[in-house]
Amino acid sequence: MLGLQRITFDPKVMGGRACIRGMRVTVSLVLNLVANGMSAEEIVEAYPYLEREDIRQALRYAALLAEESVHPLEREPA
C-alpha cells in the first residue's frame, strides 16, 4: 500500500492479520494501545522494537479502513 510500507500481511504470521514490519505485532494491538490512552512515547518504551513511524502507519491504515463506504441492504416491505 502506498505510504504504508511498514504494514505487512503474511498468512504465516498472526494468521495473515495486518502486522508491523512482519513482526508478530498486529496493527490492532497498536491501535488498542493508542485507544486506551498510551502515547507514542509510552508505546515505544513498552515495546522497544517498535518505532514512532510504526505507530503513525498503524493509525493511517486504520483511517484508510474507516474511509470504506458501507451501503446497507434495502429491506423488502413486509
C-alpha beads as a LAMMPS data file, in Angstrom:
LAMMPS data file: protein, C-alpha beads

78 atoms
77 bonds

1 atom types
1 bond types

-500.0 500.0 xlo xhi
-500.0 500.0 ylo yhi
-500.0 500.0 zlo zhi

Masses

1 110.0

Atoms # bond

1 1 1 0.000 0.000 0.000
2 1 1 1.272 3.411 -0.910
3 1 1 2.788 5.103 2.139
4 1 1 2.180 2.089 4.363
5 1 1 5.333 0.054 3.789
6 1 1 5.502 -0.965 7.451
7 1 1 2.080 -2.634 7.380
8 1 1 2.559 -6.229 6.259
9 1 1 0.370 -9.251 5.627
10 1 1 1.704 -12.796 5.759
11 1 1 -0.553 -15.833 6.163
12 1 1 2.210 -17.435 8.250
13 1 1 2.362 -14.528 10.727
14 1 1 -0.597 -13.917 13.037
15 1 1 -2.936 -15.652 10.589
16 1 1 -2.418 -13.024 7.907
17 1 1 -3.648 -10.120 10.030
18 1 1 -2.146 -6.686 9.443
19 1 1 1.188 -6.576 11.284
20 1 1 4.007 -4.133 11.836
21 1 1 7.071 -4.850 9.660
22 1 1 6.451 -8.601 9.545
23 1 1 6.699 -8.926 13.322
24 1 1 4.157 -10.661 15.478
25 1 1 2.793 -7.256 16.476
26 1 1 -0.604 -6.588 14.983
27 1 1 -1.908 -3.233 13.914
28 1 1 -4.914 -3.886 16.157
29 1 1 -2.629 -4.154 19.210
30 1 1 -1.064 -0.780 18.428
31 1 1 -4.494 0.775 17.843
32 1 1 -5.802 -0.612 21.128
33 1 1 -2.828 0.828 22.996
34 1 1 -3.498 4.269 21.486
35 1 1 -7.249 3.949 22.113
36 1 1 -6.547 3.146 25.760
37 1 1 -4.584 6.344 26.202
38 1 1 -0.964 5.361 25.666
39 1 1 1.190 7.971 23.970
40 1 1 3.594 7.071 21.182
41 1 1 6.461 7.555 23.636
42 1 1 4.886 5.147 26.137
43 1 1 4.276 2.543 23.425
44 1 1 7.871 2.715 22.189
45 1 1 9.099 2.455 25.768
46 1 1 6.904 -0.593 26.445
47 1 1 7.676 -2.172 23.046
48 1 1 11.250 -1.064 22.215
49 1 1 11.230 -2.926 18.889
50 1 1 8.524 -0.522 17.656
51 1 1 9.252 2.903 16.236
52 1 1 7.127 6.055 16.137
53 1 1 6.677 5.605 12.375
54 1 1 5.163 2.146 13.031
55 1 1 2.514 3.802 15.205
56 1 1 1.842 6.532 12.632
57 1 1 1.388 3.999 9.875
58 1 1 -0.910 1.850 12.018
59 1 1 -3.097 4.911 12.562
60 1 1 -3.005 5.773 8.853
61 1 1 -4.007 2.204 7.988
62 1 1 -6.967 2.405 10.379
63 1 1 -8.002 5.735 8.873
64 1 1 -7.864 4.193 5.414
65 1 1 -10.129 1.346 6.508
66 1 1 -12.546 3.785 8.133
67 1 1 -12.990 5.542 4.781
68 1 1 -14.713 2.476 3.347
69 1 1 -18.281 3.073 2.231
70 1 1 -20.993 0.977 3.798
71 1 1 -24.184 0.518 1.833
72 1 1 -26.959 -1.040 3.908
73 1 1 -29.147 -3.578 2.180
74 1 1 -32.618 -2.349 1.466
75 1 1 -35.238 -4.371 3.251
76 1 1 -38.199 -5.624 1.337
77 1 1 -41.577 -4.387 2.598
78 1 1 -43.231 -6.815 4.989

Bonds

1 1 1 2
2 1 2 3
3 1 3 4
4 1 4 5
5 1 5 6
6 1 6 7
7 1 7 8
8 1 8 9
9 1 9 10
10 1 10 11
11 1 11 12
12 1 12 13
13 1 13 14
14 1 14 15
15 1 15 16
16 1 16 17
17 1 17 18
18 1 18 19
19 1 19 20
20 1 20 21
21 1 21 22
22 1 22 23
23 1 23 24
24 1 24 25
25 1 25 26
26 1 26 27
27 1 27 28
28 1 28 29
29 1 29 30
30 1 30 31
31 1 31 32
32 1 32 33
33 1 33 34
34 1 34 35
35 1 35 36
36 1 36 37
37 1 37 38
38 1 38 39
39 1 39 40
40 1 40 41
41 1 41 42
42 1 42 43
43 1 43 44
44 1 44 45
45 1 45 46
46 1 46 47
47 1 47 48
48 1 48 49
49 1 49 50
50 1 50 51
51 1 51 52
52 1 52 53
53 1 53 54
54 1 54 55
55 1 55 56
56 1 56 57
57 1 57 58
58 1 58 59
59 1 59 60
60 1 60 61
61 1 61 62
62 1 62 63
63 1 63 64
64 1 64 65
65 1 65 66
66 1 66 67
67 1 67 68
68 1 68 69
69 1 69 70
70 1 70 71
71 1 71 72
72 1 72 73
73 1 73 74
74 1 74 75
75 1 75 76
76 1 76 77
77 1 77 78
